[in-house]
Amino acid sequence: METERIIGQKEVIDRLLLLDKEDRVPHAMLFVGPQGVGKMAVAYEFAKHLLTKNDERGNSAAMVERLSHPDLIFSFPVIRPRGTNSDHQMESDDFRTEWNEMLNDGLYFDNFTWMQQMGAENQQAIIGVGEANSLIRKLSLKSSQGGYKINIIWQAEKMNQESANKLLKIIEEPPSKTIFILTTEHPDLILETIRSRTQRIDFKPIATADLVQALIVKRSVAGEMANKVARASGGSWLQALQIISGSGERQEFLECFQHLMRTAYQKNVLELKNWSQSCRQWGREKQKRFLEYCSMITRECFMYNFNEPSLCYMTPTEEAFASKFARFINELNVIDFQSIYNTAIRDISRNASDNIVFYDLALKVIILIRRN
């Protein structure tokens, strides 16, 4: 199994290789872990390993690298582009070109990158019944190379109820030598009957030492800076890349969070209304990522109060902010802060009015920020 493109995760890799060596590879596996830790990278490389281990001429390896191997099937959430016939059941093949382009750019990516790749606006991507029907057709065919047929389902939690129920049947009783690899950050959102039929494999955040090494080798980051970035990334290669870029969402989210807290402390209700309306410019996926960032930076500010650097995982910019703001986060409000973020994420996921959700959150922050 090639590991050059995988950062860390030696424990998971060793476990998978042992399963293969002992001929105990499960017919369905659920890769669970935070964003940016390499679930897709490991899924791809393990699938390649299984498809090519008896390939003496290298033909299968070349097809996998070109993303043209007929026995390696990718499923992923897609949008319905404006103007698409309502009778058409969307499936992954509708965005195959965009998917292959993204994979060719690297095996580490997130939902934001994929939504941009599809040219999505405010839509939410799903894995619908069209993809389930397509998979059932593809997996009913014999393997073209006489070996495994492997289906990697990225963001399996995005299956809607109808597609999940259809796929449950084939996951329960798969065709011979068929393997499913589902990846997810939110396993609780996957149909319980599907979860129960998979072998769960947990991915931990990437070890700091592995991130430091990757930053030095792959991005030519100096040693001391690589250490700081690795710690602040929380074990995510994607977060590490965003930090060294000096821009991106993380900086944007910090500025938005600062504005919310400053305005709430001033009890400027009119400006908070403007703030909530400004959040509407983001699609729902980005709104949820912002709320997750709010949860993270609030937690980090709380830990900052303990004056123990080893407990804090912030960028230098975030730490400079925390040095002034952390005193407003304490034992009396930190749990309630987390609660309002989680509630907002739930409501946005359920298509509640984003303007109302963010304005309600902002008004609650007025009360919480002065609780000490």
C-alpha positions in Angstrom: 0.0 0.0 0.0 1.5 3.3 -1.1 1.5 5.9 1.8 3.5 8.8 0.3 0.3 10.9 -0.1 -1.0 10.0 3.3 0.0 12.1 6.3 0.3 10.0 9.5 -2.5 7.5 10.3 0.0 4.7 10.6 -2.2 2.9 13.1 -5.1 2.8 10.7 -2.9 1.8 7.8 -1.4 -1.1 9.7 -4.8 -2.3 10.8 -6.1 -2.3 7.2 -3.1 -4.1 5.9 -3.4 -6.8 8.6 -7.1 -7.3 7.7 -6.0 -7.8 4.1 -3.1 -10.1 5.0 -5.4 -12.3 7.1 -8.1 -12.2 4.4 -10.5 -10.5 6.8 -11.3 -7.3 4.9 -14.9 -6.4 5.8 -17.4 -6.0 3.0 -18.4 -2.6 4.5 -16.2 -0.2 6.5 -17.1 3.2 8.0 -14.1 5.6 8.2 -14.9 8.1 10.9 -12.9 11.1 11.9 -12.6 14.9 11.8 -12.2 16.9 8.7 -8.7 17.0 7.1 -7.3 13.9 8.8 -7.0 11.8 5.7 -10.1 9.5 5.5 -10.4 9.9 1.7 -6.6 9.6 1.2 -6.5 6.2 3.1 -9.7 5.0 1.4 -8.2 5.7 -2.0 -4.8 4.2 -1.3 -6.3 1.1 0.3 -8.7 0.6 -2.6 -5.8 1.0 -5.0 -3.9 -1.6 -2.9 -6.7 -4.1 -3.1 -7.3 -3.6 -6.9 -3.7 -3.8 -7.9 -2.0 -6.3 -5.5 -2.1 -9.1 -8.2 -1.5 -6.7 -11.1 1.8 -7.9 -12.5 1.7 -5.7 -15.6 0.6 -2.5 -13.8 -2.5 -2.0 -15.9 -4.9 -1.7 -13.0 -2.5 0.7 -11.1 -2.5 3.0 -14.2 -6.3 2.9 -14.5 -6.7 3.8 -10.8 -4.2 6.7 -11.1 -6.2 7.9 -14.2 -9.4 7.5 -12.1 -10.7 5.3 -14.9 -10.7 1.9 -13.2 -14.2 0.4 -13.8 -14.1 -1.5 -10.5 -13.4 1.6 -8.4 -16.6 3.6 -8.0 -16.9 6.9 -6.2 -20.2 8.2 -4.7 -20.5 11.7 -3.3 -23.1 14.4 -2.7 -24.1 16.6 -5.6 -26.3 19.6 -6.2 -29.1 20.0 -8.8 -27.9 22.8 -11.1 -30.4 25.5 -12.0 -32.3 24.6 -15.2 -31.9 20.8 -14.7 -35.0 18.8 -15.7 -36.9 18.0 -12.5 -37.4 14.5 -13.8 -33.7 13.8 -13.8 -32.5 11.9 -10.7 -29.1 13.4 -9.9 -26.2 11.0 -9.5 -22.4 11.3 -9.0 -21.7 10.7 -12.7 -23.3 14.1 -13.4 -20.3 15.7 -11.8 -17.7 13.1 -12.6 -15.4 15.5 -14.5 -15.4 18.0 -11.6 -14.8 15.2 -9.1 -11.8 13.8 -11.0 -10.3 17.2 -11.4 -10.5 17.7 -7.6 -9.0 14.3 -6.8 -6.1 15.0 -9.3 -5.3 18.1 -7.3 -4.9 16.1 -4.1 -6.5 13.6 -1.8 -7.2 16.2 1.0 -10.2 18.4 0.5 -13.4 19.5 2.2 -17.0 20.1 1.4 -16.3 23.8 0.8 -13.8 22.9 -1.9 -16.2 20.5 -3.5 -19.1 22.9 -3.5 -16.9 25.5 -5.3 -15.8 22.8 -7.7 -19.4 22.1 -8.6 -20.2 25.9 -8.9 -22.8 25.6 -6.1 -24.5 28.7 -4.8 -26.7 28.3 -1.8 -27.7 24.7 -2.5 -27.1 21.8 -0.2 -25.5 18.8 -1.8 -27.0 15.3 -1.1 -26.6 11.7 -2.2 -30.0 11.0 -3.6 -31.9 8.0 -4.9 -30.5 8.5 -8.4 -27.0 7.6 -7.0 -28.5 4.6 -5.2 -30.1 3.3 -8.4 -26.8 3.9 -10.3 -24.8 2.0 -7.8 -27.1 -1.0 -7.8 -26.8 -1.2 -11.6 -23.0 -0.9 -11.5 -22.4 -3.3 -8.7 -24.6 -5.9 -10.3 -22.0 -6.3 -13.1 -19.1 -8.6 -12.7 -15.7 -7.2 -11.9 -13.9 -6.2 -15.1 -10.5 -7.4 -13.8 -11.8 -10.5 -11.9 -11.0 -9.0 -8.5 -12.8 -6.7 -6.1 -15.4 -4.0 -6.9 -15.0 -1.1 -4.5 -17.4 1.7 -3.8 -16.1 4.7 -1.8 -18.9 6.8 -0.5 -17.6 10.2 0.5 -19.6 12.1 3.1 -22.0 9.2 3.6 -24.0 11.2 6.1 -25.4 13.2 3.1 -27.5 10.2 1.9 -31.1 11.1 2.1 -33.6 8.7 3.5 -34.7 7.2 0.2 -31.2 6.5 -1.0 -30.0 5.2 2.4 -32.9 2.7 2.5 -32.1 1.5 -1.1 -28.4 1.1 -0.4 -29.1 -0.7 2.9 -30.3 -3.7 1.0 -27.1 -4.0 -1.1 -24.8 -3.3 1.8 -26.6 -6.1 3.8 -26.2 -8.6 1.0 -23.5 -7.3 -1.4 -22.5 -9.1 -4.6 -19.4 -11.3 -4.3 -16.1 -9.5 -3.7 -17.8 -6.1 -3.3 -16.4 -3.7 -0.7 -18.0 -0.5 0.5 -15.9 2.2 2.2 -18.0 5.0 3.7 -16.3 8.1 5.0 -17.9 10.6 7.4 -17.4 13.3 10.0 -20.9 12.8 11.4 -21.6 9.1 11.9 -24.7 9.8 14.0 -26.4 11.2 10.9 -26.1 7.9 9.0 -29.0 5.5 9.1 -28.4 3.3 12.1 -29.2 0.1 10.2 -26.4 1.0 7.8 -23.9 1.8 10.6 -24.6 -1.5 12.2 -23.6 -3.3 9.1 -20.3 -1.7 8.7 -17.0 -2.1 10.6 -16.1 1.3 12.1 -12.5 2.5 11.8 -11.8 5.7 13.7 -9.3 8.2 12.5 -7.6 10.3 15.1 -6.3 13.9 14.5 -3.0 13.7 12.7 -0.1 13.5 15.2 1.7 16.9 15.6 5.1 15.2 14.7 3.6 13.9 11.4 2.1 17.3 10.5 5.4 19.0 11.3 7.3 16.6 9.0 4.7 17.1 6.2 4.8 20.9 6.5 8.6 20.9 6.2 8.8 18.4 3.4 5.7 19.2 1.4 5.4 22.9 2.0 9.0 24.0 2.9 7.8 25.5 6.2 10.6 26.3 8.6 10.9 24.1 11.7 9.7 26.5 14.4 6.8 27.8 12.3 5.9 24.2 11.3 5.6 23.4 15.0 3.3 26.4 15.7 1.1 25.6 12.6 0.8 21.9 13.4 -0.4 22.6 17.0 -2.9 25.3 15.8 -4.3 23.0 13.1 -5.8 20.6 15.6 -4.5 17.6 13.7 -6.0 18.7 10.4 -3.9 19.0 7.2 -6.5 21.2 5.7 -6.4 23.6 8.7 -2.6 23.6 8.5 -2.6 24.6 4.9 -5.1 27.3 5.6 -3.0 28.7 8.4 0.2 28.9 6.3 -1.7 30.6 3.5 -2.3 33.5 5.9 -5.9 34.0 4.6 -8.8 31.8 3.8 -11.9 31.0 5.8 -10.2 30.8 9.2 -9.2 34.4 9.2 -12.6 35.4 7.7 -14.4 33.6 10.5 -12.2 35.1 13.2 -13.0 38.6 12.0 -16.7 37.7 11.9 -16.6 36.3 15.4 -14.8 39.3 16.7 -17.4 41.6 15.2 -20.2 39.5 16.8 -18.7 39.6 20.3 -17.7 43.3 20.2 -21.2 44.3 19.0 -23.0 42.1 21.4 -21.0 43.5 24.3 -22.0 47.0 23.2 -25.7 45.8 23.1 -25.9 47.3 19.6 -29.0 45.5 18.5 -29.3 47.3 15.1 -25.7 46.4 14.2 -26.4 42.8 15.3 -29.3 42.7 12.9 -27.0 43.9 10.1 -24.4 41.2 11.2 -27.0 38.4 11.0 -28.1 39.6 7.6 -24.4 39.6 6.4 -24.2 35.9 7.3 -26.9 35.2 4.7 -24.4 35.8 1.9 -22.9 32.4 2.8 -24.4 29.2 1.7 -25.7 26.9 4.4 -22.6 24.7 4.4 -20.3 27.7 5.0 -22.7 28.9 7.7 -22.4 25.6 9.5 -18.6 25.8 9.3 -18.6 29.3 10.8 -20.7 28.1 13.7 -18.3 25.2 14.2 -15.5 27.7 14.2 -17.3 29.8 16.8 -17.6 26.7 19.0 -13.9 26.0 18.6 -12.6 29.5 19.3 -14.9 29.9 22.3 -13.5 26.6 23.7 -9.9 27.8 23.0 -10.5 31.1 24.8 -11.9 29.3 27.8 -8.7 27.1 27.9 -6.5 30.2 27.5 -7.6 31.3 31.0 -5.7 28.4 32.6 -2.4 30.0 31.4 -1.2 26.6 30.2 0.2 27.0 26.6 0.1 23.2 26.0 -3.7 23.3 26.3 -4.2 25.9 23.6 -4.3 25.3 19.8 -4.7 28.7 18.2 -2.9 30.6 15.5 -0.8 33.6 16.6 -3.6 35.9 15.4 -6.2 34.0 17.4 -4.0 33.9 20.4 -3.5 37.7 20.3 -7.3 38.1 20.2 -7.7 35.6 23.1 -5.3 37.5 25.2 -7.9 40.3 25.4 -11.1 38.4 25.0 -10.7 35.2 27.0 -11.7 36.8 30.3 -15.3 37.0 28.9 -15.5 33.2 28.6 -15.8 31.5 31.9 -17.4 28.6 33.8 -20.8 30.5 34.0 -21.3 30.8 30.2 -19.0 28.5 28.3 -21.5 25.6 28.2 -24.4 27.8 27.2 -22.2 29.3 24.4 -21.6 25.8 23.0 -25.3 25.1 23.3 -26.4 28.0 21.2 -23.9 27.2 18.5 -25.0 23.6 18.4 -28.7 24.6 18.2 -27.9 27.0 15.4 -26.1 24.3 13.4 -29.0 22.0 13.9 -31.5 24.6 12.7 -29.4 25.6 9.7 -29.2 21.9 8.7 -33.0 21.7 8.9 -33.4 24.6 6.5 -34.6 27.1 9.1 -34.5 30.8 8.1 -30.8 31.7 8.4 -31.6 35.3 9.1 -33.7 34.3 12.1 -31.2 31.7 13.3 -28.3 34.1 13.3 -30.2 37.1 14.8 -31.5 34.8 17.6 -28.0 33.7 18.3 -26.7 37.2 18.3 -29.3 38.3 20.9 -28.4 35.4 23.1 -24.7 36.4 23.0 -25.7 39.8 24.5 -26.8 38.0 27.7 -24.0 35.4 27.8 -21.1 37.6 27.2 -21.9 39.7 30.4 -22.4 36.6 32.6 -19.4 36.4 35.0 
